[in-house]
Amino acid sequence: MQPKPLSLIEKLILLLIVVILALGFYFFYTDVPRFETYVQEDGVVEWLTVLGLILGSATCFYRLFTLFKQRKPWFLFVVFIMGLGLFFAAGEEISWGQRIFHIQSSEFFLKNNAQGETNLHNLVVGGLKANKIVFSIGLVAAMGLYLVFFPLIYKRSASFKRFVDKSGIPIPYAFQVISILVVFALTEMIRHGKRAELLEAGIALLFFLIIYRPLNKEIFRK
């Protein structure tokens, strides 16, 4: 199934991703200190990551509200968990506003968080950062499974398709998956430890587009 022409929202989000990456490349190859400011914590790139996560979360909760009386509990539960997960990720990204409101971390986080911040993804467990264990390795594996195998099986298995549709799981179009791979490949060309910030922003915004208009969007219609 081929996607219909892109909506204005999709065009704007894709243009935003192009601008984010273009500026990242320009700053990195012309002024590294400026690049580091561009991708720093609480900088513009981090807030664009938060934007993508919040838009995805808001879309899920909007569907939960509008379809509450029209879908079964399991469908609503999955949509709720997805919305909650994206909201949690957005909160983690900005350490729940700690730096914005100048909130001091508790003793636990000062002792067990690699950056002394109030978040879970920088916790140190057994000498290893949770960010690497769960939010890097685990998330990459889950995203790979979702982006590659889910669309393939969805198109080939009627029983899997029924399960996915009854579970309220959005399935990405091929062009959305390819876009994520392109963002990954491009950010890998920037040999700097903070290039991951560009990758996170691109994926967060593209993941919003998957939620906004998935291959199986009809399951979210009233």
C-alpha positions in Angstrom: 0.0 0.0 0.0 1.4 3.3 -1.1 1.0 6.4 1.1 -1.2 9.2 0.0 0.4 12.6 -0.8 2.1 14.0 2.3 0.0 16.4 4.5 1.2 19.8 5.4 2.2 18.6 8.9 4.3 15.8 7.4 6.0 18.1 5.0 6.8 20.6 7.8 8.2 17.8 10.1 10.4 16.4 7.3 11.6 19.9 6.4 12.4 20.5 10.1 14.5 17.3 10.2 16.4 18.3 7.0 17.1 21.7 8.6 18.3 20.1 11.9 20.7 17.9 10.1 21.9 20.5 7.6 22.7 22.9 10.5 24.4 20.1 12.4 26.7 19.3 9.4 27.4 23.0 8.7 28.3 23.8 12.3 30.4 20.7 12.8 32.5 21.3 9.6 32.9 25.0 10.1 32.8 25.7 13.9 32.9 22.8 16.3 32.3 24.9 19.4 29.2 26.2 17.8 28.1 22.7 17.0 28.6 21.7 20.6 26.4 24.6 21.7 23.8 23.5 19.1 23.6 20.0 20.5 24.1 20.8 24.2 21.7 19.9 27.0 18.7 22.2 27.0 19.7 23.4 23.6 17.6 23.7 20.5 18.2 20.1 19.3 17.2 18.6 22.6 14.0 20.6 22.7 13.2 19.5 19.1 13.6 15.9 20.4 11.2 16.7 23.2 8.8 18.3 20.6 8.7 15.0 18.6 8.1 12.9 21.8 5.4 15.3 23.1 3.6 15.4 19.7 3.6 11.6 19.6 2.3 11.4 23.2 -0.4 13.9 22.5 -1.6 12.1 19.4 -1.9 8.8 21.5 -3.9 10.5 24.3 -6.1 12.3 21.7 -6.9 8.9 20.2 -7.5 7.4 23.6 -10.0 10.2 24.4 -11.8 10.1 21.0 -12.0 6.3 20.8 -12.6 5.6 24.4 -16.2 4.3 23.9 -15.5 2.7 20.5 -12.6 0.4 21.1 -11.9 -2.6 23.4 -9.9 -2.3 26.6 -6.8 -3.9 25.2 -6.6 -1.5 22.3 -7.1 1.5 24.6 -4.5 0.1 27.1 -1.8 -0.2 24.4 -2.5 3.3 23.1 -2.4 4.6 26.7 1.0 2.8 27.4 2.4 4.2 24.1 1.4 7.7 25.0 2.7 7.4 28.6 6.0 5.9 27.3 6.5 8.9 25.0 5.6 11.4 27.7 8.1 9.6 30.0 10.8 9.8 27.4 10.2 13.5 26.9 10.5 14.0 30.7 13.7 12.0 30.9 15.1 14.0 28.0 15.0 17.2 30.0 15.5 15.6 33.4 11.9 16.5 34.3 12.6 20.2 34.1 15.3 20.0 36.8 17.8 22.3 35.0 15.0 24.6 33.9 13.7 25.2 37.4 17.1 24.8 39.1 15.9 21.9 41.2 18.6 20.2 43.3 18.9 16.4 42.9 18.2 14.2 45.8 21.0 12.4 47.5 20.1 9.2 45.7 20.5 10.7 42.3 23.6 12.7 43.2 25.2 9.4 44.3 23.9 7.0 41.6 23.3 9.2 38.5 26.3 9.6 36.2 25.4 13.3 35.7 23.9 13.9 39.2 20.5 14.6 37.5 17.0 13.5 38.4 16.5 11.0 35.6 16.6 7.2 35.2 18.6 6.9 31.9 21.8 8.1 33.5 21.6 5.9 36.5 24.7 3.7 37.1 23.8 0.1 37.9 26.6 -2.2 38.8 29.1 0.1 37.3 27.2 0.4 34.0 25.0 3.2 32.9 21.3 2.3 32.5 21.4 4.5 29.4 23.7 1.9 27.7 21.9 -1.2 29.0 18.3 -0.2 28.5 18.0 3.0 26.6 20.7 2.2 24.0 21.0 -1.6 23.5 17.4 -2.5 24.5 15.9 0.4 22.6 17.8 -0.2 19.4 16.8 -3.9 19.5 13.2 -3.0 20.1 13.2 -0.3 17.4 14.9 -2.7 14.9 12.3 -5.4 15.6 9.4 -2.9 15.2 10.6 -1.0 12.2 11.8 -4.0 10.1 9.9 -7.2 11.1 6.5 -5.7 12.1 5.8 -4.2 8.7 7.0 -7.3 6.9 5.0 -9.7 9.0 2.0 -7.4 9.0 1.7 -7.6 5.2 2.2 -11.4 5.0 0.3 -12.7 8.0 -3.4 -12.2 8.4 -3.4 -13.3 12.0 -0.5 -11.0 12.9 -2.4 -8.1 11.1 -5.5 -8.8 13.2 -3.5 -8.8 16.4 -1.7 -5.6 15.6 -4.8 -3.8 14.5 -6.7 -5.0 17.6 -3.8 -3.8 19.7 -3.7 -0.3 18.4 -0.1 -0.6 17.2 0.8 1.8 14.4 2.7 0.2 11.5 5.2 2.4 9.6 5.3 2.9 5.9 8.4 1.9 4.1 9.4 5.5 3.4 9.2 6.3 7.1 11.5 3.4 7.9 13.9 4.5 5.1 13.9 8.0 6.5 15.0 6.8 9.9 17.8 4.8 8.3 18.9 7.8 6.3 19.0 10.0 9.5 21.1 7.3 11.2 23.5 7.0 8.3 23.9 10.8 8.0 24.5 11.3 11.7 27.1 8.6 11.7 29.1 10.8 9.3 29.6 13.4 12.1 32.5 12.1 14.1 31.6 13.7 17.4 30.3 12.2 20.7 27.3 14.5 20.7 26.1 13.4 17.2 23.6 11.2 19.0 21.6 14.3 19.9 20.9 14.9 16.2 19.9 11.2 15.8 17.5 11.4 18.7 15.8 14.5 17.4 15.4 13.0 13.9 14.0 9.7 15.2 11.7 11.4 17.7 10.1 13.6 15.0 9.9 10.7 12.5 8.4 8.4 15.1 5.7 11.1 15.6 5.0 10.9 11.9 4.6 7.1 12.2 2.1 7.6 14.9 0.4 10.5 13.1 -0.1 8.6 9.9 0.8 4.9 10.0 0.1 2.3 7.3 -2.9 1.1 9.3 -4.3 4.5 10.1 -7.9 3.3 9.6 -7.8 1.5 12.9 -7.7 4.9 14.6 -10.7 6.4 12.8 -14.0 6.7 14.6 
